[in-house]
Amino acid sequence: MVRRFFEPLQFVPHCSSVVEAFKNELKGFSTSKGTIHFPTDKPLPTALVKKLVKARVSQNESKKRR
């Protein structure tokens, strides 16, 4: 989920393990347990966002298989 109601842009993977798994790549961005804040005055790091989405989709798919 991406939210753009307030500054900054928020990406909410709803999973702290995704944020933790990418903590090195997320240095320089504000994060909380399950939210990543991207500043609106800089380009969105699309390659990183794609990695985050793929990681979350993979988690969801592995849960379905159980």
CHARMM-style PDB file with segment names, atoms N, HN, CA, C and O in Angstrom:
ATOM      1  N   MET     1       0.839  -1.160   0.000  1.00  0.00      PROA
ATOM      2  CA  MET     1       0.000   0.000   0.000  1.00  0.00      PROA
ATOM      3  C   MET     1       0.893   1.235   0.000  1.00  0.00      PROA
ATOM      4  O   MET     1       1.879   1.304   0.734  1.00  0.00      PROA
ATOM      5  N   VAL     2       0.540   2.192  -0.821  1.00  0.00      PROA
ATOM      6  HN  VAL     2      -0.260   2.136  -1.418  1.00  0.00      PROA
ATOM      7  CA  VAL     2       1.262   3.461  -0.855  1.00  0.00      PROA
ATOM      8  C   VAL     2       0.281   4.546  -0.473  1.00  0.00      PROA
ATOM      9  O   VAL     2      -0.832   4.606  -0.997  1.00  0.00      PROA
ATOM     10  N   ARG     3       0.698   5.403   0.442  1.00  0.00      PROA
ATOM     11  HN  ARG     3       1.602   5.355   0.868  1.00  0.00      PROA
ATOM     12  CA  ARG     3      -0.167   6.495   0.900  1.00  0.00      PROA
ATOM     13  C   ARG     3       0.471   7.824   0.530  1.00  0.00      PROA
ATOM     14  O   ARG     3       1.682   8.001   0.663  1.00  0.00      PROA
ATOM     15  N   ARG     4      -0.348   8.749   0.068  1.00  0.00      PROA
ATOM     16  HN  ARG     4      -1.331   8.604  -0.040  1.00  0.00      PROA
ATOM     17  CA  ARG     4       0.166  10.058  -0.299  1.00  0.00      PROA
ATOM     18  C   ARG     4      -0.730  11.150   0.267  1.00  0.00      PROA
ATOM     19  O   ARG     4      -0.932  12.182  -0.373  1.00  0.00      PROA
ATOM     20  N   PHE     5      -1.270  10.929   1.464  1.00  0.00      PROA
ATOM     21  HN  PHE     5      -1.106  10.090   1.984  1.00  0.00      PROA
ATOM     22  CA  PHE     5      -2.132  11.926   2.075  1.00  0.00      PROA
ATOM     23  C   PHE     5      -1.321  13.055   2.691  1.00  0.00      PROA
ATOM     24  O   PHE     5      -1.745  14.211   2.677  1.00  0.00      PROA
ATOM     25  N   PHE     6      -0.187  12.728   3.218  1.00  0.00      PROA
ATOM     26  HN  PHE     6       0.157  11.789   3.229  1.00  0.00      PROA
ATOM     27  CA  PHE     6       0.657  13.699   3.893  1.00  0.00      PROA
ATOM     28  C   PHE     6       2.083  13.531   3.405  1.00  0.00      PROA
ATOM     29  O   PHE     6       2.435  12.505   2.824  1.00  0.00      PROA
ATOM     30  N   GLU     7       2.891  14.534   3.644  1.00  0.00      PROA
ATOM     31  HN  GLU     7       2.604  15.367   4.116  1.00  0.00      PROA
ATOM     32  CA  GLU     7       4.318  14.413   3.365  1.00  0.00      PROA
ATOM     33  C   GLU     7       4.902  13.561   4.468  1.00  0.00      PROA
ATOM     34  O   GLU     7       4.456  13.720   5.605  1.00  0.00      PROA
ATOM     35  N   PRO     8       5.804  12.720   4.261  1.00  0.00      PROA
ATOM     36  CA  PRO     8       6.324  12.212   2.997  1.00  0.00      PROA
ATOM     37  C   PRO     8       5.456  11.086   2.457  1.00  0.00      PROA
ATOM     38  O   PRO     8       4.474  10.687   3.082  1.00  0.00      PROA
ATOM     39  N   LEU     9       5.831  10.585   1.294  1.00  0.00      PROA
ATOM     40  HN  LEU     9       6.629  10.910   0.787  1.00  0.00      PROA
ATOM     41  CA  LEU     9       5.155   9.435   0.700  1.00  0.00      PROA
ATOM     42  C   LEU     9       5.431   8.213   1.559  1.00  0.00      PROA
ATOM     43  O   LEU     9       6.581   7.966   1.923  1.00  0.00      PROA
ATOM     44  N   GLN    10       4.412   7.451   1.887  1.00  0.00      PROA
ATOM     45  HN  GLN    10       3.478   7.651   1.592  1.00  0.00      PROA
ATOM     46  CA  GLN    10       4.580   6.279   2.753  1.00  0.00      PROA
ATOM     47  C   GLN    10       4.331   4.997   1.979  1.00  0.00      PROA
ATOM     48  O   GLN    10       3.356   4.877   1.236  1.00  0.00      PROA
ATOM     49  N   PHE    11       5.226   4.045   2.167  1.00  0.00      PROA
ATOM     50  HN  PHE    11       6.018   4.142   2.770  1.00  0.00      PROA
ATOM     51  CA  PHE    11       5.039   2.696   1.640  1.00  0.00      PROA
ATOM     52  C   PHE    11       4.806   1.815   2.847  1.00  0.00      PROA
ATOM     53  O   PHE    11       5.625   1.782   3.766  1.00  0.00      PROA
ATOM     54  N   VAL    12       3.694   1.101   2.851  1.00  0.00      PROA
ATOM     55  HN  VAL    12       3.029   1.127   2.104  1.00  0.00      PROA
ATOM     56  CA  VAL    12       3.315   0.314   4.018  1.00  0.00      PROA
ATOM     57  C   VAL    12       3.240  -1.161   3.629  1.00  0.00      PROA
ATOM     58  O   VAL    12       2.202  -1.630   3.163  1.00  0.00      PROA
ATOM     59  N   PRO    13       4.346  -1.896   3.821  1.00  0.00      PROA
ATOM     60  CA  PRO    13       4.302  -3.317   3.482  1.00  0.00      PROA
ATOM     61  C   PRO    13       3.558  -4.165   4.507  1.00  0.00      PROA
ATOM     62  O   PRO    13       3.349  -5.358   4.287  1.00  0.00      PROA
ATOM     63  N   HSD    14       3.156  -3.560   5.628  1.00  0.00      PROA
ATOM     64  HN  HSD    14       3.326  -2.590   5.806  1.00  0.00      PROA
ATOM     65  CA  HSD    14       2.441  -4.261   6.697  1.00  0.00      PROA
ATOM     66  C   HSD    14       3.222  -5.455   7.228  1.00  0.00      PROA
ATOM     67  O   HSD    14       2.638  -6.451   7.657  1.00  0.00      PROA
ATOM     68  N   CYS    15       4.513  -5.350   7.198  1.00  0.00      PROA
ATOM     69  HN  CYS    15       4.987  -4.542   6.850  1.00  0.00      PROA
ATOM     70  CA  CYS    15       5.331  -6.459   7.665  1.00  0.00      PROA
ATOM     71  C   CYS    15       6.704  -5.929   8.062  1.00  0.00      PROA
ATOM     72  O   CYS    15       7.458  -5.440   7.221  1.00  0.00      PROA
ATOM     73  N   SER    16       7.015  -6.027   9.321  1.00  0.00      PROA
ATOM     74  HN  SER    16       6.403  -6.424  10.005  1.00  0.00      PROA
ATOM     75  CA  SER    16       8.300  -5.517   9.791  1.00  0.00      PROA
ATOM     76  C   SER    16       9.474  -6.320   9.257  1.00  0.00      PROA
ATOM     77  O   SER    16      10.585  -5.797   9.177  1.00  0.00      PROA
ATOM     78  N   SER    17       9.258  -7.578   8.889  1.00  0.00      PROA
ATOM     79  HN  SER    17       8.355  -8.003   8.953  1.00  0.00      PROA
ATOM     80  CA  SER    17      10.362  -8.386   8.390  1.00  0.00      PROA
ATOM     81  C   SER    17      10.858  -7.879   7.035  1.00  0.00      PROA
ATOM     82  O   SER    17      12.042  -8.023   6.728  1.00  0.00      PROA
ATOM     83  N   VAL    18       9.984  -7.293   6.222  1.00  0.00      PROA
ATOM     84  HN  VAL    18       9.023  -7.177   6.471  1.00  0.00      PROA
ATOM     85  CA  VAL    18      10.413  -6.716   4.949  1.00  0.00      PROA
ATOM     86  C   VAL    18      11.298  -5.500   5.215  1.00  0.00      PROA
ATOM     87  O   VAL    18      12.353  -5.344   4.600  1.00  0.00      PROA
ATOM     88  N   VAL    19      10.868  -4.656   6.119  1.00  0.00      PROA
ATOM     89  HN  VAL    19      10.012  -4.782   6.619  1.00  0.00      PROA
ATOM     90  CA  VAL    19      11.663  -3.477   6.473  1.00  0.00      PROA
ATOM     91  C   VAL    19      13.019  -3.913   7.024  1.00  0.00      PROA
ATOM     92  O   VAL    19      14.048  -3.340   6.666  1.00  0.00      PROA
ATOM     93  N   GLU    20      13.025  -4.908   7.880  1.00  0.00      PROA
ATOM     94  HN  GLU    20      12.189  -5.373   8.171  1.00  0.00      PROA
ATOM     95  CA  GLU    20      14.264  -5.411   8.476  1.00  0.00      PROA
ATOM     96  C   GLU    20      15.182  -6.028   7.416  1.00  0.00      PROA
ATOM     97  O   GLU    20      16.395  -5.821   7.448  1.00  0.00      PROA
ATOM     98  N   ALA    21      14.614  -6.771   6.495  1.00  0.00      PROA
ATOM     99  HN  ALA    21      13.629  -6.939   6.469  1.00  0.00      PROA
ATOM    100  CA  ALA    21      15.416  -7.438   5.467  1.00  0.00      PROA
ATOM    101  C   ALA    21      16.141  -6.448   4.558  1.00  0.00      PROA
ATOM    102  O   ALA    21      17.202  -6.758   4.018  1.00  0.00      PROA
ATOM    103  N   PHE    22      15.575  -5.274   4.394  1.00  0.00      PROA
ATOM    104  HN  PHE    22      14.713  -5.021   4.833  1.00  0.00      PROA
ATOM    105  CA  PHE    22      16.162  -4.271   3.512  1.00  0.00      PROA
ATOM    106  C   PHE    22      16.732  -3.077   4.281  1.00  0.00      PROA
ATOM    107  O   PHE    22      16.885  -1.993   3.718  1.00  0.00      PROA
ATOM    108  N   LYS    23      17.043  -3.270   5.556  1.00  0.00      PROA
ATOM    109  HN  LYS    23      16.919  -4.150   6.014  1.00  0.00      PROA
ATOM    110  CA  LYS    23      17.467  -2.146   6.391  1.00  0.00      PROA
ATOM    111  C   LYS    23      18.701  -1.431   5.843  1.00  0.00      PROA
ATOM    112  O   LYS    23      18.805  -0.211   5.962  1.00  0.00      PROA
ATOM    113  N   ASN    24      19.635  -2.168   5.245  1.00  0.00      PROA
ATOM    114  HN  ASN    24      19.551  -3.160   5.148  1.00  0.00      PROA
ATOM    115  CA  ASN    24      20.824  -1.511   4.693  1.00  0.00      PROA
ATOM    116  C   ASN    24      20.476  -0.637   3.498  1.00  0.00      PROA
ATOM    117  O   ASN    24      21.019   0.457   3.347  1.00  0.00      PROA
ATOM    118  N   GLU    25      19.579  -1.110   2.657  1.00  0.00      PROA
ATOM    119  HN  GLU    25      19.137  -1.999   2.780  1.00  0.00      PROA
ATOM    120  CA  GLU    25      19.163  -0.334   1.490  1.00  0.00      PROA
ATOM    121  C   GLU    25      18.235   0.826   1.875  1.00  0.00      PROA
ATOM    122  O   GLU    25      18.068   1.775   1.109  1.00  0.00      PROA
ATOM    123  N   LEU    26      17.643   0.739   3.053  1.00  0.00      PROA
ATOM    124  HN  LEU    26      17.780  -0.033   3.675  1.00  0.00      PROA
ATOM    125  CA  LEU    26      16.721   1.782   3.507  1.00  0.00      PROA
ATOM    126  C   LEU    26      17.402   2.860   4.347  1.00  0.00      PROA
ATOM    127  O   LEU    26      16.748   3.778   4.841  1.00  0.00      PROA
ATOM    128  N   LYS    27      18.714   2.742   4.504  1.00  0.00      PROA
ATOM    129  HN  LYS    27      19.245   1.996   4.103  1.00  0.00      PROA
ATOM    130  CA  LYS    27      19.433   3.795   5.231  1.00  0.00      PROA
ATOM    131  C   LYS    27      19.219   5.117   4.504  1.00  0.00      PROA
ATOM    132  O   LYS    27      19.301   5.183   3.278  1.00  0.00      PROA
ATOM    133  N   GLY    28      18.953   6.138   5.251  1.00  0.00      PROA
ATOM    134  HN  GLY    28      18.886   6.085   6.247  1.00  0.00      PROA
ATOM    135  CA  GLY    28      18.675   7.439   4.658  1.00  0.00      PROA
ATOM    136  C   GLY    28      17.193   7.722   4.510  1.00  0.00      PROA
ATOM    137  O   GLY    28      16.796   8.848   4.210  1.00  0.00      PROA
ATOM    138  N   PHE    29      16.368   6.693   4.723  1.00  0.00      PROA
ATOM    139  HN  PHE    29      16.691   5.778   4.967  1.00  0.00      PROA
ATOM    140  CA  PHE    29      14.922   6.869   4.694  1.00  0.00      PROA
ATOM    141  C   PHE    29      14.390   6.669   6.108  1.00  0.00      PROA
ATOM    142  O   PHE    29      14.932   5.878   6.880  1.00  0.00      PROA
ATOM    143  N   SER    30      13.350   7.376   6.430  1.00  0.00      PROA
ATOM    144  HN  SER    30      12.909   8.019   5.803  1.00  0.00      PROA
ATOM    145  CA  SER    30      12.706   7.207   7.725  1.00  0.00      PROA
ATOM    146  C   SER    30      11.864   5.939   7.685  1.00  0.00      PROA
ATOM    147  O   SER    30      11.078   5.734   6.760  1.00  0.00      PROA
ATOM    148  N   THR    31      12.033   5.090   8.695  1.00  0.00      PROA
ATOM    149  HN  THR    31      12.672   5.256   9.446  1.00  0.00      PROA
ATOM    150  CA  THR    31      11.246   3.860   8.764  1.00  0.00      PROA
ATOM    151  C   THR    31      10.680   3.689  10.159  1.00  0.00      PROA
ATOM    152  O   THR    31      11.205   4.231  11.131  1.00  0.00      PROA
ATOM    153  N   SER    32       9.618   2.941  10.239  1.00  0.00      PROA
ATOM    154  HN  SER    32       9.191   2.501   9.449  1.00  0.00      PROA
ATOM    155  CA  SER    32       9.081   2.496  11.519  1.00  0.00      PROA
ATOM    156  C   SER    32       8.879   0.998  11.373  1.00  0.00      PROA
ATOM    157  O   SER    32       9.336   0.412  10.392  1.00  0.00      PROA
ATOM    158  N   LYS    33       8.225   0.383  12.296  1.00  0.00      PROA
ATOM    159  HN  LYS    33       7.853   0.859  13.093  1.00  0.00      PROA
ATOM    160  CA  LYS    33       8.096  -1.076  12.300  1.00  0.00      PROA
ATOM    161  C   LYS    33       7.595  -1.645  10.971  1.00  0.00      PROA
ATOM    162  O   LYS    33       8.133  -2.642  10.490  1.00  0.00      PROA
ATOM    163  N   GLY    34       6.600  -1.043  10.386  1.00  0.00      PROA
ATOM    164  HN  GLY    34       6.163  -0.233  10.777  1.00  0.00      PROA
ATOM    165  CA  GLY    34       6.049  -1.580   9.151  1.00  0.00      PROA
ATOM    166  C   GLY    34       5.805  -0.530   8.086  1.00  0.00      PROA
ATOM    167  O   GLY    34       5.006  -0.751   7.177  1.00  0.00      PROA
ATOM    168  N   THR    35       6.484   0.623   8.179  1.00  0.00      PROA
ATOM    169  HN  THR    35       7.134   0.803   8.917  1.00  0.00      PROA
ATOM    170  CA  THR    35       6.261   1.716   7.249  1.00  0.00      PROA
ATOM    171  C   THR    35       7.590   2.303   6.798  1.00  0.00      PROA
ATOM    172  O   THR    35       8.533   2.404   7.583  1.00  0.00      PROA
ATOM    173  N   ILE    36       7.656   2.685   5.540  1.00  0.00      PROA
ATOM    174  HN  ILE    36       6.889   2.603   4.902  1.00  0.00      PROA
ATOM    175  CA  ILE    36       8.829   3.347   4.989  1.00  0.00      PROA
ATOM    176  C   ILE    36       8.369   4.696   4.459  1.00  0.00      PROA
ATOM    177  O   ILE    36       7.383   4.773   3.727  1.00  0.00      PROA
ATOM    178  N   HSD    37       9.076   5.754   4.821  1.00  0.00      PROA
ATOM    179  HN  HSD    37       9.878   5.692   5.416  1.00  0.00      PROA
ATOM    180  CA  HSD    37       8.723   7.102   4.380  1.00  0.00      PROA
ATOM    181  C   HSD    37       9.732   7.565   3.334  1.00  0.00      PROA
ATOM    182  O   HSD    37      10.933   7.614   3.602  1.00  0.00      PROA
ATOM    183  N   PHE    38       9.250   7.898   2.160  1.00  0.00      PROA
ATOM    184  HN  PHE    38       8.274   7.857   1.942  1.00  0.00      PROA
ATOM    185  CA  PHE    38      10.090   8.422   1.097  1.00  0.00      PROA
ATOM    186  C   PHE    38       9.837   9.922   0.975  1.00  0.00      PROA
ATOM    187  O   PHE    38       8.685  10.348   0.887  1.00  0.00      PROA
ATOM    188  N   PRO    39      10.896  10.724   0.970  1.00  0.00      PROA
ATOM    189  CA  PRO    39      10.702  12.176   0.846  1.00  0.00      PROA
ATOM    190  C   PRO    39      10.152  12.526  -0.538  1.00  0.00      PROA
ATOM    191  O   PRO    39      10.490  11.882  -1.531  1.00  0.00      PROA
ATOM    192  N   THR    40       9.318  13.533  -0.588  1.00  0.00      PROA
ATOM    193  HN  THR    40       9.043  14.056   0.219  1.00  0.00      PROA
ATOM    194  CA  THR    40       8.697  13.907  -1.857  1.00  0.00      PROA
ATOM    195  C   THR    40       9.569  14.848  -2.688  1.00  0.00      PROA
ATOM    196  O   THR    40       9.256  15.123  -3.846  1.00  0.00      PROA
ATOM    197  N   ASP    41      10.653  15.339  -2.104  1.00  0.00      PROA
ATOM    198  HN  ASP    41      10.907  15.115  -1.162  1.00  0.00      PROA
ATOM    199  CA  ASP    41      11.515  16.246  -2.848  1.00  0.00      PROA
ATOM    200  C   ASP    41      12.641  15.516  -3.588  1.00  0.00      PROA
ATOM    201  O   ASP    41      13.516  16.149  -4.178  1.00  0.00      PROA
ATOM    202  N   LYS    42      12.609  14.183  -3.551  1.00  0.00      PROA
ATOM    203  HN  LYS    42      11.898  13.669  -3.071  1.00  0.00      PROA
ATOM    204  CA  LYS    42      13.603  13.365  -4.246  1.00  0.00      PROA
ATOM    205  C   LYS    42      12.869  12.321  -5.078  1.00  0.00      PROA
ATOM    206  O   LYS    42      11.737  11.956  -4.761  1.00  0.00      PROA
ATOM    207  N   PRO    43      13.508  11.838  -6.142  1.00  0.00      PROA
ATOM    208  CA  PRO    43      12.862  10.802  -6.959  1.00  0.00      PROA
ATOM    209  C   PRO    43      12.611   9.532  -6.149  1.00  0.00      PROA
ATOM    210  O   PRO    43      13.413   9.157  -5.293  1.00  0.00      PROA
ATOM    211  N   LEU    44      11.508   8.892  -6.429  1.00  0.00      PROA
ATOM    212  HN  LEU    44      10.857   9.197  -7.124  1.00  0.00      PROA
ATOM    213  CA  LEU    44      11.178   7.632  -5.779  1.00  0.00      PROA
ATOM    214  C   LEU    44      12.168   6.564  -6.249  1.00  0.00      PROA
ATOM    215  O   LEU    44      12.377   6.414  -7.453  1.00  0.00      PROA
ATOM    216  N   PRO    45      12.781   5.823  -5.326  1.00  0.00      PROA
ATOM    217  CA  PRO    45      13.738   4.783  -5.719  1.00  0.00      PROA
ATOM    218  C   PRO    45      12.997   3.546  -6.249  1.00  0.00      PROA
ATOM    219  O   PRO    45      12.774   2.581  -5.519  1.00  0.00      PROA
ATOM    220  N   THR    46      12.629   3.597  -7.514  1.00  0.00      PROA
ATOM    221  HN  THR    46      12.810   4.381  -8.107  1.00  0.00      PROA
ATOM    222  CA  THR    46      11.759   2.572  -8.081  1.00  0.00      PROA
ATOM    223  C   THR    46      12.354   1.165  -8.009  1.00  0.00      PROA
ATOM    224  O   THR    46      11.620   0.201  -7.788  1.00  0.00      PROA
ATOM    225  N   ALA    47      13.652   1.034  -8.188  1.00  0.00      PROA
ATOM    226  HN  ALA    47      14.248   1.817  -8.366  1.00  0.00      PROA
ATOM    227  CA  ALA    47      14.264  -0.296  -8.104  1.00  0.00      PROA
ATOM    228  C   ALA    47      14.098  -0.875  -6.703  1.00  0.00      PROA
ATOM    229  O   ALA    47      13.814  -2.062  -6.547  1.00  0.00      PROA
ATOM    230  N   LEU    48      14.274  -0.042  -5.694  1.00  0.00      PROA
ATOM    231  HN  LEU    48      14.504   0.923  -5.820  1.00  0.00      PROA
ATOM    232  CA  LEU    48      14.107  -0.482  -4.308  1.00  0.00      PROA
ATOM    233  C   LEU    48      12.646  -0.819  -4.030  1.00  0.00      PROA
ATOM    234  O   LEU    48      12.357  -1.832  -3.392  1.00  0.00      PROA
ATOM    235  N   VAL    49      11.733   0.007  -4.495  1.00  0.00      PROA
ATOM    236  HN  VAL    49      11.968   0.830  -5.013  1.00  0.00      PROA
ATOM    237  CA  VAL    49      10.306  -0.252  -4.286  1.00  0.00      PROA
ATOM    238  C   VAL    49       9.912  -1.584  -4.932  1.00  0.00      PROA
ATOM    239  O   VAL    49       9.144  -2.350  -4.350  1.00  0.00      PROA
ATOM    240  N   LYS    50      10.429  -1.861  -6.124  1.00  0.00      PROA
ATOM    241  HN  LYS    50      11.053  -1.238  -6.597  1.00  0.00      PROA
ATOM    242  CA  LYS    50      10.140  -3.134  -6.783  1.00  0.00      PROA
ATOM    243  C   LYS    50      10.637  -4.309  -5.948  1.00  0.00      PROA
ATOM    244  O   LYS    50       9.946  -5.320  -5.825  1.00  0.00      PROA
ATOM    245  N   LYS    51      11.832  -4.179  -5.374  1.00  0.00      PROA
ATOM    246  HN  LYS    51      12.393  -3.358  -5.474  1.00  0.00      PROA
ATOM    247  CA  LYS    51      12.376  -5.246  -4.517  1.00  0.00      PROA
ATOM    248  C   LYS    51      11.493  -5.460  -3.290  1.00  0.00      PROA
ATOM    249  O   LYS    51      11.223  -6.596  -2.900  1.00  0.00      PROA
ATOM    250  N   LEU    52      11.047  -4.360  -2.686  1.00  0.00      PROA
ATOM    251  HN  LEU    52      11.267  -3.438  -3.003  1.00  0.00      PROA
ATOM    252  CA  LEU    52      10.197  -4.442  -1.502  1.00  0.00      PROA
ATOM    253  C   LEU    52       8.872  -5.136  -1.832  1.00  0.00      PROA
ATOM    254  O   LEU    52       8.404  -5.994  -1.083  1.00  0.00      PROA
ATOM    255  N   VAL    53       8.284  -4.755  -2.952  1.00  0.00      PROA
ATOM    256  HN  VAL    53       8.663  -4.058  -3.561  1.00  0.00      PROA
ATOM    257  CA  VAL    53       7.009  -5.348  -3.352  1.00  0.00      PROA
ATOM    258  C   VAL    53       7.182  -6.834  -3.644  1.00  0.00      PROA
ATOM    259  O   VAL    53       6.366  -7.651  -3.216  1.00  0.00      PROA
ATOM    260  N   LYS    54       8.236  -7.185  -4.367  1.00  0.00      PROA
ATOM    261  HN  LYS    54       8.899  -6.521  -4.715  1.00  0.00      PROA
ATOM    262  CA  LYS    54       8.483  -8.602  -4.677  1.00  0.00      PROA
ATOM    263  C   LYS    54       8.693  -9.417  -3.404  1.00  0.00      PROA
ATOM    264  O   LYS    54       8.216 -10.548  -3.306  1.00  0.00      PROA
ATOM    265  N   ALA    55       9.399  -8.853  -2.435  1.00  0.00      PROA
ATOM    266  HN  ALA    55       9.786  -7.935  -2.514  1.00  0.00      PROA
ATOM    267  CA  ALA    55       9.634  -9.554  -1.169  1.00  0.00      PROA
ATOM    268  C   ALA    55       8.321  -9.783  -0.433  1.00  0.00      PROA
ATOM    269  O   ALA    55       8.097 -10.858   0.123  1.00  0.00      PROA
ATOM    270  N   ARG    56       7.467  -8.790  -0.430  1.00  0.00      PROA
ATOM    271  HN  ARG    56       7.649  -7.917  -0.882  1.00  0.00      PROA
ATOM    272  CA  ARG    56       6.184  -8.922   0.269  1.00  0.00      PROA
ATOM    273  C   ARG    56       5.266  -9.904  -0.445  1.00  0.00      PROA
ATOM    274  O   ARG    56       4.583 -10.697   0.202  1.00  0.00      PROA
ATOM    275  N   VAL    57       5.245  -9.860  -1.767  1.00  0.00      PROA
ATOM    276  HN  VAL    57       5.800  -9.216  -2.294  1.00  0.00      PROA
ATOM    277  CA  VAL    57       4.432 -10.805  -2.540  1.00  0.00      PROA
ATOM    278  C   VAL    57       4.912 -12.225  -2.271  1.00  0.00      PROA
ATOM    279  O   VAL    57       4.103 -13.135  -2.091  1.00  0.00      PROA
ATOM    280  N   SER    58       6.211 -12.412  -2.245  1.00  0.00      PROA
ATOM    281  HN  SER    58       6.868 -11.673  -2.391  1.00  0.00      PROA
ATOM    282  CA  SER    58       6.778 -13.729  -1.961  1.00  0.00      PROA
ATOM    283  C   SER    58       6.348 -14.234  -0.586  1.00  0.00      PROA
ATOM    284  O   SER    58       6.013 -15.409  -0.432  1.00  0.00      PROA
ATOM    285  N   GLN    59       6.358 -13.354   0.406  1.00  0.00      PROA
ATOM    286  HN  GLN    59       6.630 -12.400   0.280  1.00  0.00      PROA
ATOM    287  CA  GLN    59       5.899 -13.740   1.748  1.00  0.00      PROA
ATOM    288  C   GLN    59       4.435 -14.156   1.716  1.00  0.00      PROA
ATOM    289  O   GLN    59       4.060 -15.167   2.310  1.00  0.00      PROA
ATOM    290  N   ASN    60       3.620 -13.388   1.032  1.00  0.00      PROA
ATOM    291  HN  ASN    60       3.925 -12.567   0.550  1.00  0.00      PROA
ATOM    292  CA  ASN    60       2.189 -13.713   0.960  1.00  0.00      PROA
ATOM    293  C   ASN    60       1.957 -15.045   0.261  1.00  0.00      PROA
ATOM    294  O   ASN    60       1.108 -15.829   0.686  1.00  0.00      PROA
ATOM    295  N   GLU    61       2.697 -15.304  -0.800  1.00  0.00      PROA
ATOM    296  HN  GLU    61       3.386 -14.667  -1.145  1.00  0.00      PROA
ATOM    297  CA  GLU    61       2.545 -16.557  -1.529  1.00  0.00      PROA
ATOM    298  C   GLU    61       2.989 -17.750  -0.688  1.00  0.00      PROA
ATOM    299  O   GLU    61       2.370 -18.813  -0.748  1.00  0.00      PROA
ATOM    300  N   SER    62       4.041 -17.589   0.086  1.00  0.00      PROA
ATOM    301  HN  SER    62       4.544 -16.726   0.135  1.00  0.00      PROA
ATOM    302  CA  SER    62       4.492 -18.703   0.926  1.00  0.00      PROA
ATOM    303  C   SER    62       3.490 -18.993   2.050  1.00  0.00      PROA
ATOM    304  O   SER    62       3.366 -20.138   2.485  1.00  0.00      PROA
ATOM    305  N   LYS    63       2.783 -17.976   2.516  1.00  0.00      PROA
ATOM    306  HN  LYS    63       2.884 -17.046   2.162  1.00  0.00      PROA
ATOM    307  CA  LYS    63       1.736 -18.183   3.531  1.00  0.00      PROA
ATOM    308  C   LYS    63       0.554 -18.955   2.942  1.00  0.00      PROA
ATOM    309  O   LYS    63      -0.061 -19.773   3.626  1.00  0.00      PROA
ATOM    310  N   LYS    64       0.240 -18.695   1.675  1.00  0.00      PROA
ATOM    311  HN  LYS    64       0.740 -18.030   1.119  1.00  0.00      PROA
ATOM    312  CA  LYS    64      -0.877 -19.381   1.018  1.00  0.00      PROA
ATOM    313  C   LYS    64      -0.613 -20.874   0.893  1.00  0.00      PROA
ATOM    314  O   LYS    64      -1.537 -21.683   0.971  1.00  0.00      PROA
ATOM    315  N   ARG    65       0.658 -21.238   0.698  1.00  0.00      PROA
ATOM    316  HN  ARG    65       1.409 -20.581   0.635  1.00  0.00      PROA
ATOM    317  CA  ARG    65       1.027 -22.644   0.488  1.00  0.00      PROA
ATOM    318  C   ARG    65       0.932 -23.481   1.764  1.00  0.00      PROA
ATOM    319  O   ARG    65       0.889 -24.709   1.696  1.00  0.00      PROA
ATOM    320  N   ARG    66       0.899 -22.848   2.889  1.00  0.00      PROA
ATOM    321  HN  ARG    66       0.934 -21.850   2.945  1.00  0.00      PROA
ATOM    322  CA  ARG    66       0.870 -23.580   4.158  1.00  0.00      PROA
ATOM    323  C   ARG    66      -0.425 -24.260   4.408  1.00  0.00      PROA
ATOM    324  OT1 ARG    66      -0.590 -24.913   5.438  1.00  0.00      PROA
TER     325      ARG     66
END
